[in-house]
Amino acid sequence: MGGTARIGSWAVPLRTVAFRFVLIYVVVFALSSAAIVGFTYWNTKRALDAGTDQIIQAEITGLSEQYQRLGLAGLTDAVIGRSSHGGQSLYLLTDSLKRPIAGNLDRWPDIEARDGDFIEFDYVFGNSAKQERRRARGRVFLLTGGFRLLVARDVHERYQTEQLFTTTLPWSVGLLLILGLVGGVLMSRNLLSRLDSINRTSLEIMAGDLSRRVPVTVAHDEYDTLAANLNSMLDRIAQLMSGLRDVTDSVAHDLRSPLNRLRTRLEG
């Protein structure tokens, strides 16, 4: 009785096989979803970075040709001309002490990079009245005499999307796990209630009430099929027991007369 009460109790859905199955499924689904979304984002980011790097490399190639043909003065004019066009391209030409010579960046970003390295950095966009901190991706190109050229592209929108993604993905996975746990508890309780009705009926039959039968719902699911089969088995057992009683009564009736005669002889 005690063991069955524990099985039917609403306080132990976490111990059930159904809950464990649901929990395993939710965990696997959450991890798989996170892995797929993470891989998709990583692959997309890599493709976007590759496209940005190609544009930057093309810019550097053009400016390098200007530098080789016209020297530092020609490069300075080219940087000034390209900087005046605006857009997402960023340029900065500095001397050996990183003091600006030309470009649309006010100062050298707070980074350490070797020649040819692709880097990401923050820069300030706008005038003194309204400034905005944005994100850029660029490449450093070292010139003779210690001069430096930085060519970059504004990638602030992509950076914001990346930050939003890295923030929301863990929360999404956590929320999915929480909802899965709640769903697992509810499903476990539903299954426990069905099993509890079967257990109660079994106990009543074991106590001697052979007329009891397992309830069958209108759902017609696997549990109803099991209940119907159990009820059919109980009906068959009842028929066999009824037949056994009939046979026993007949044998007792047939033996009554010989036993009475034998008793009379023994008493005489």
C-alpha positions in Angstrom: 0.0 0.0 0.0 2.8 2.4 0.9 4.7 1.8 -2.3 1.7 2.4 -4.4 0.8 5.6 -2.6 4.3 6.9 -3.4 3.8 6.1 -7.1 0.4 7.8 -7.2 1.5 10.8 -5.2 1.5 14.2 -6.9 4.7 15.1 -4.9 7.0 12.8 -6.9 6.7 13.6 -10.6 10.4 14.3 -10.7 11.2 10.7 -10.0 9.1 9.3 -12.8 10.4 7.7 -16.0 8.2 10.0 -18.0 9.8 13.1 -16.5 13.3 11.8 -17.1 12.4 11.1 -20.7 11.0 14.6 -21.2 14.0 16.1 -19.4 16.5 14.3 -21.6 14.6 15.3 -24.7 14.4 18.9 -23.7 18.1 19.1 -22.8 19.2 17.4 -26.0 16.8 19.7 -28.0 18.0 22.8 -26.3 21.7 22.0 -26.8 21.1 20.9 -30.4 19.2 24.1 -31.1 21.9 26.2 -29.5 24.6 24.4 -31.4 22.8 24.9 -34.8 22.0 28.5 -34.2 25.5 29.2 -32.9 27.1 27.5 -35.9 24.8 29.4 -38.3 25.7 32.7 -36.6 29.4 31.9 -36.6 29.4 30.9 -40.2 27.4 34.1 -41.1 29.8 36.3 -39.1 32.8 34.7 -40.8 31.2 35.3 -44.2 30.5 39.0 -43.3 34.0 39.5 -41.9 35.5 37.9 -45.1 33.4 40.4 -47.3 34.5 43.3 -45.1 38.2 42.2 -45.2 38.0 42.0 -49.0 36.8 45.5 -49.3 39.5 46.7 -46.8 42.2 44.8 -48.7 41.1 46.4 -52.0 41.3 49.8 -50.4 44.8 49.1 -49.1 45.9 47.8 -52.5 44.7 51.0 -54.2 46.3 53.3 -51.6 49.5 51.2 -51.7 49.7 51.8 -55.4 49.3 55.6 -54.8 52.1 55.5 -52.3 54.4 53.6 -54.6 53.8 56.0 -57.5 53.4 59.4 -55.7 55.0 58.9 -52.3 53.7 60.1 -49.0 52.3 63.3 -50.4 50.2 61.4 -53.0 49.1 59.0 -50.4 48.0 61.9 -48.1 46.0 63.4 -51.0 44.3 60.1 -51.7 43.4 59.6 -48.0 42.0 63.1 -47.8 40.0 62.6 -51.0 38.5 59.2 -49.9 37.8 60.5 -46.4 35.7 63.3 -47.8 33.3 60.9 -49.5 32.0 59.7 -46.1 30.2 56.3 -46.0 31.3 53.4 -44.0 35.0 53.6 -44.9 37.4 54.9 -42.3 41.0 56.1 -42.9 43.8 57.4 -40.7 47.4 58.2 -41.8 49.8 59.0 -38.9 53.4 59.7 -38.4 55.8 57.5 -36.3 54.3 59.0 -33.1 50.7 58.1 -34.2 49.9 61.8 -34.7 47.1 62.2 -37.3 48.1 63.5 -40.7 45.0 62.7 -42.8 41.8 60.8 -42.5 38.3 60.8 -41.0 39.4 59.4 -37.6 40.5 61.9 -35.0 43.1 59.7 -33.3 44.7 56.3 -33.5 42.6 53.7 -31.8 43.6 52.2 -28.5 45.0 49.0 -30.0 48.2 47.2 -30.7 48.4 45.6 -34.1 51.2 44.4 -36.3 51.5 45.1 -40.0 48.7 43.3 -41.9 46.6 42.3 -38.9 42.9 42.6 -39.1 41.5 44.3 -35.9 38.3 45.5 -34.4 38.1 48.7 -32.4 35.8 51.4 -31.0 35.9 54.9 -32.4 33.9 58.1 -31.7 31.6 59.3 -34.5 30.1 62.8 -34.8 31.0 66.2 -33.6 31.5 67.6 -30.1 27.8 68.3 -29.7 26.7 64.8 -30.5 29.1 61.9 -30.3 28.4 58.2 -30.7 30.7 55.3 -29.9 30.8 52.8 -32.7 32.5 49.7 -33.8 34.9 49.3 -36.8 37.0 46.5 -38.4 40.2 47.4 -40.2 43.8 46.6 -41.1 47.0 48.3 -40.3 49.6 49.0 -43.0 53.1 50.2 -42.0 54.9 52.6 -44.3 58.6 53.5 -44.4 59.7 56.1 -41.9 57.4 54.8 -39.2 54.3 56.1 -40.9 51.1 54.1 -40.3 48.0 53.7 -42.4 44.7 52.4 -40.9 41.9 51.4 -43.3 38.7 50.2 -41.7 35.0 49.8 -42.2 32.1 50.6 -39.8 30.6 47.3 -38.6 28.5 48.7 -35.7 25.2 47.2 -36.8 26.8 43.8 -37.1 28.5 44.3 -33.7 25.2 45.2 -32.1 23.6 42.1 -33.6 26.4 40.0 -32.2 26.0 41.5 -28.7 22.3 40.9 -28.8 22.8 37.3 -30.0 25.4 36.5 -27.3 23.0 37.9 -24.7 19.7 36.4 -25.8 21.0 32.9 -26.7 21.8 31.8 -23.1 18.5 33.3 -21.9 16.7 31.5 -24.7 18.3 28.2 -23.9 17.5 28.7 -20.2 13.9 29.6 -20.9 13.6 26.5 -23.1 14.9 24.3 -20.3 12.5 25.9 -17.7 9.5 25.5 -20.0 10.6 21.9 -20.7 10.9 21.2 -17.0 7.4 22.6 -16.4 6.0 20.6 -19.3 7.8 17.5 -18.0 6.2 17.9 -14.6 2.7 18.4 -16.1 3.1 15.4 -18.3 4.4 13.3 -15.5 1.4 14.3 -13.3 -1.0 13.3 -16.1 0.7 9.9 -16.5 0.8 9.4 -12.8 -2.9 10.1 -12.5 -3.6 7.4 -15.1 -1.2 4.9 -13.5 -2.7 5.7 -10.1 -6.2 4.7 -11.2 -4.8 1.4 -12.4 -3.0 0.8 -9.1 -6.0 1.7 -7.0 -8.1 -0.8 -9.0 -5.5 -3.5 -8.7 -5.4 -3.0 -4.9 -9.2 -3.2 -4.6 -9.2 -6.4 -6.7 -6.4 -7.9 -4.5 -8.5 -7.0 -1.4 -11.3 -9.2 -2.7 -13.6 -6.9 -4.8 -13.4 -8.9 -8.1 -16.1 -6.7 -9.6 -13.8 -3.8 -9.9 -12.5 -2.8 -13.4 -9.9 -0.3 -14.6 -11.5 3.0 -15.8 -11.4 3.6 -19.5 -11.4 7.2 -20.8 -12.6 8.7 -24.1 -9.1 9.4 -25.2 -8.6 5.9 -26.6 -4.9 6.1 -26.2 -2.3 3.5 -25.1 -3.4 3.6 -21.5 -7.0 3.0 -22.5 -5.9 0.0 -24.6 -4.0 -1.4 -21.6 -7.0 -0.8 -19.4 -9.3 -2.6 -21.9 -7.0 -5.5 -22.1 -6.7 -5.7 -18.3 -10.5 -5.6 -18.0 -10.8 -8.4 -20.6 -8.4 -10.4 -18.6 -10.3 -9.8 -15.4 -13.6 -10.8 -17.1 -11.9 -14.0 -18.3 -10.6 -14.7 -14.8 -14.1 -14.1 -13.4 -15.6 -16.5 -15.9 -13.0 -19.2 -15.1 -13.7 -18.7 -11.3 -17.4 -18.9 -11.9 -16.9 -22.1 -13.9 -14.7 -23.5 -11.2 -17.4 -22.8 -8.6 -20.0 -24.6 -10.7 -17.7 -27.6 -11.1 -17.0 -27.6 -7.3 -20.7 -27.4 -6.5 -21.5 -30.2 -8.9 -18.8 -32.4 -7.4 -19.9 -31.6 -3.9 -23.5 -32.5 -4.8 -22.5 -35.7 -6.5 -20.4 -36.8 -3.5 -23.1 -35.9 -0.9 -25.2 -39.1 -1.3 -22.2 -41.6 -1.2 -20.8 -39.8 1.8 -24.1 -39.9 3.6 -24.4 -43.7 3.0 -20.8 -44.2 4.2 -21.5 -42.2 7.3 -24.6 -44.2 8.0 -22.7 -47.5 7.7 -19.9 -46.2 9.9 -22.4 -45.1 12.6 -24.3 -48.4 12.4 
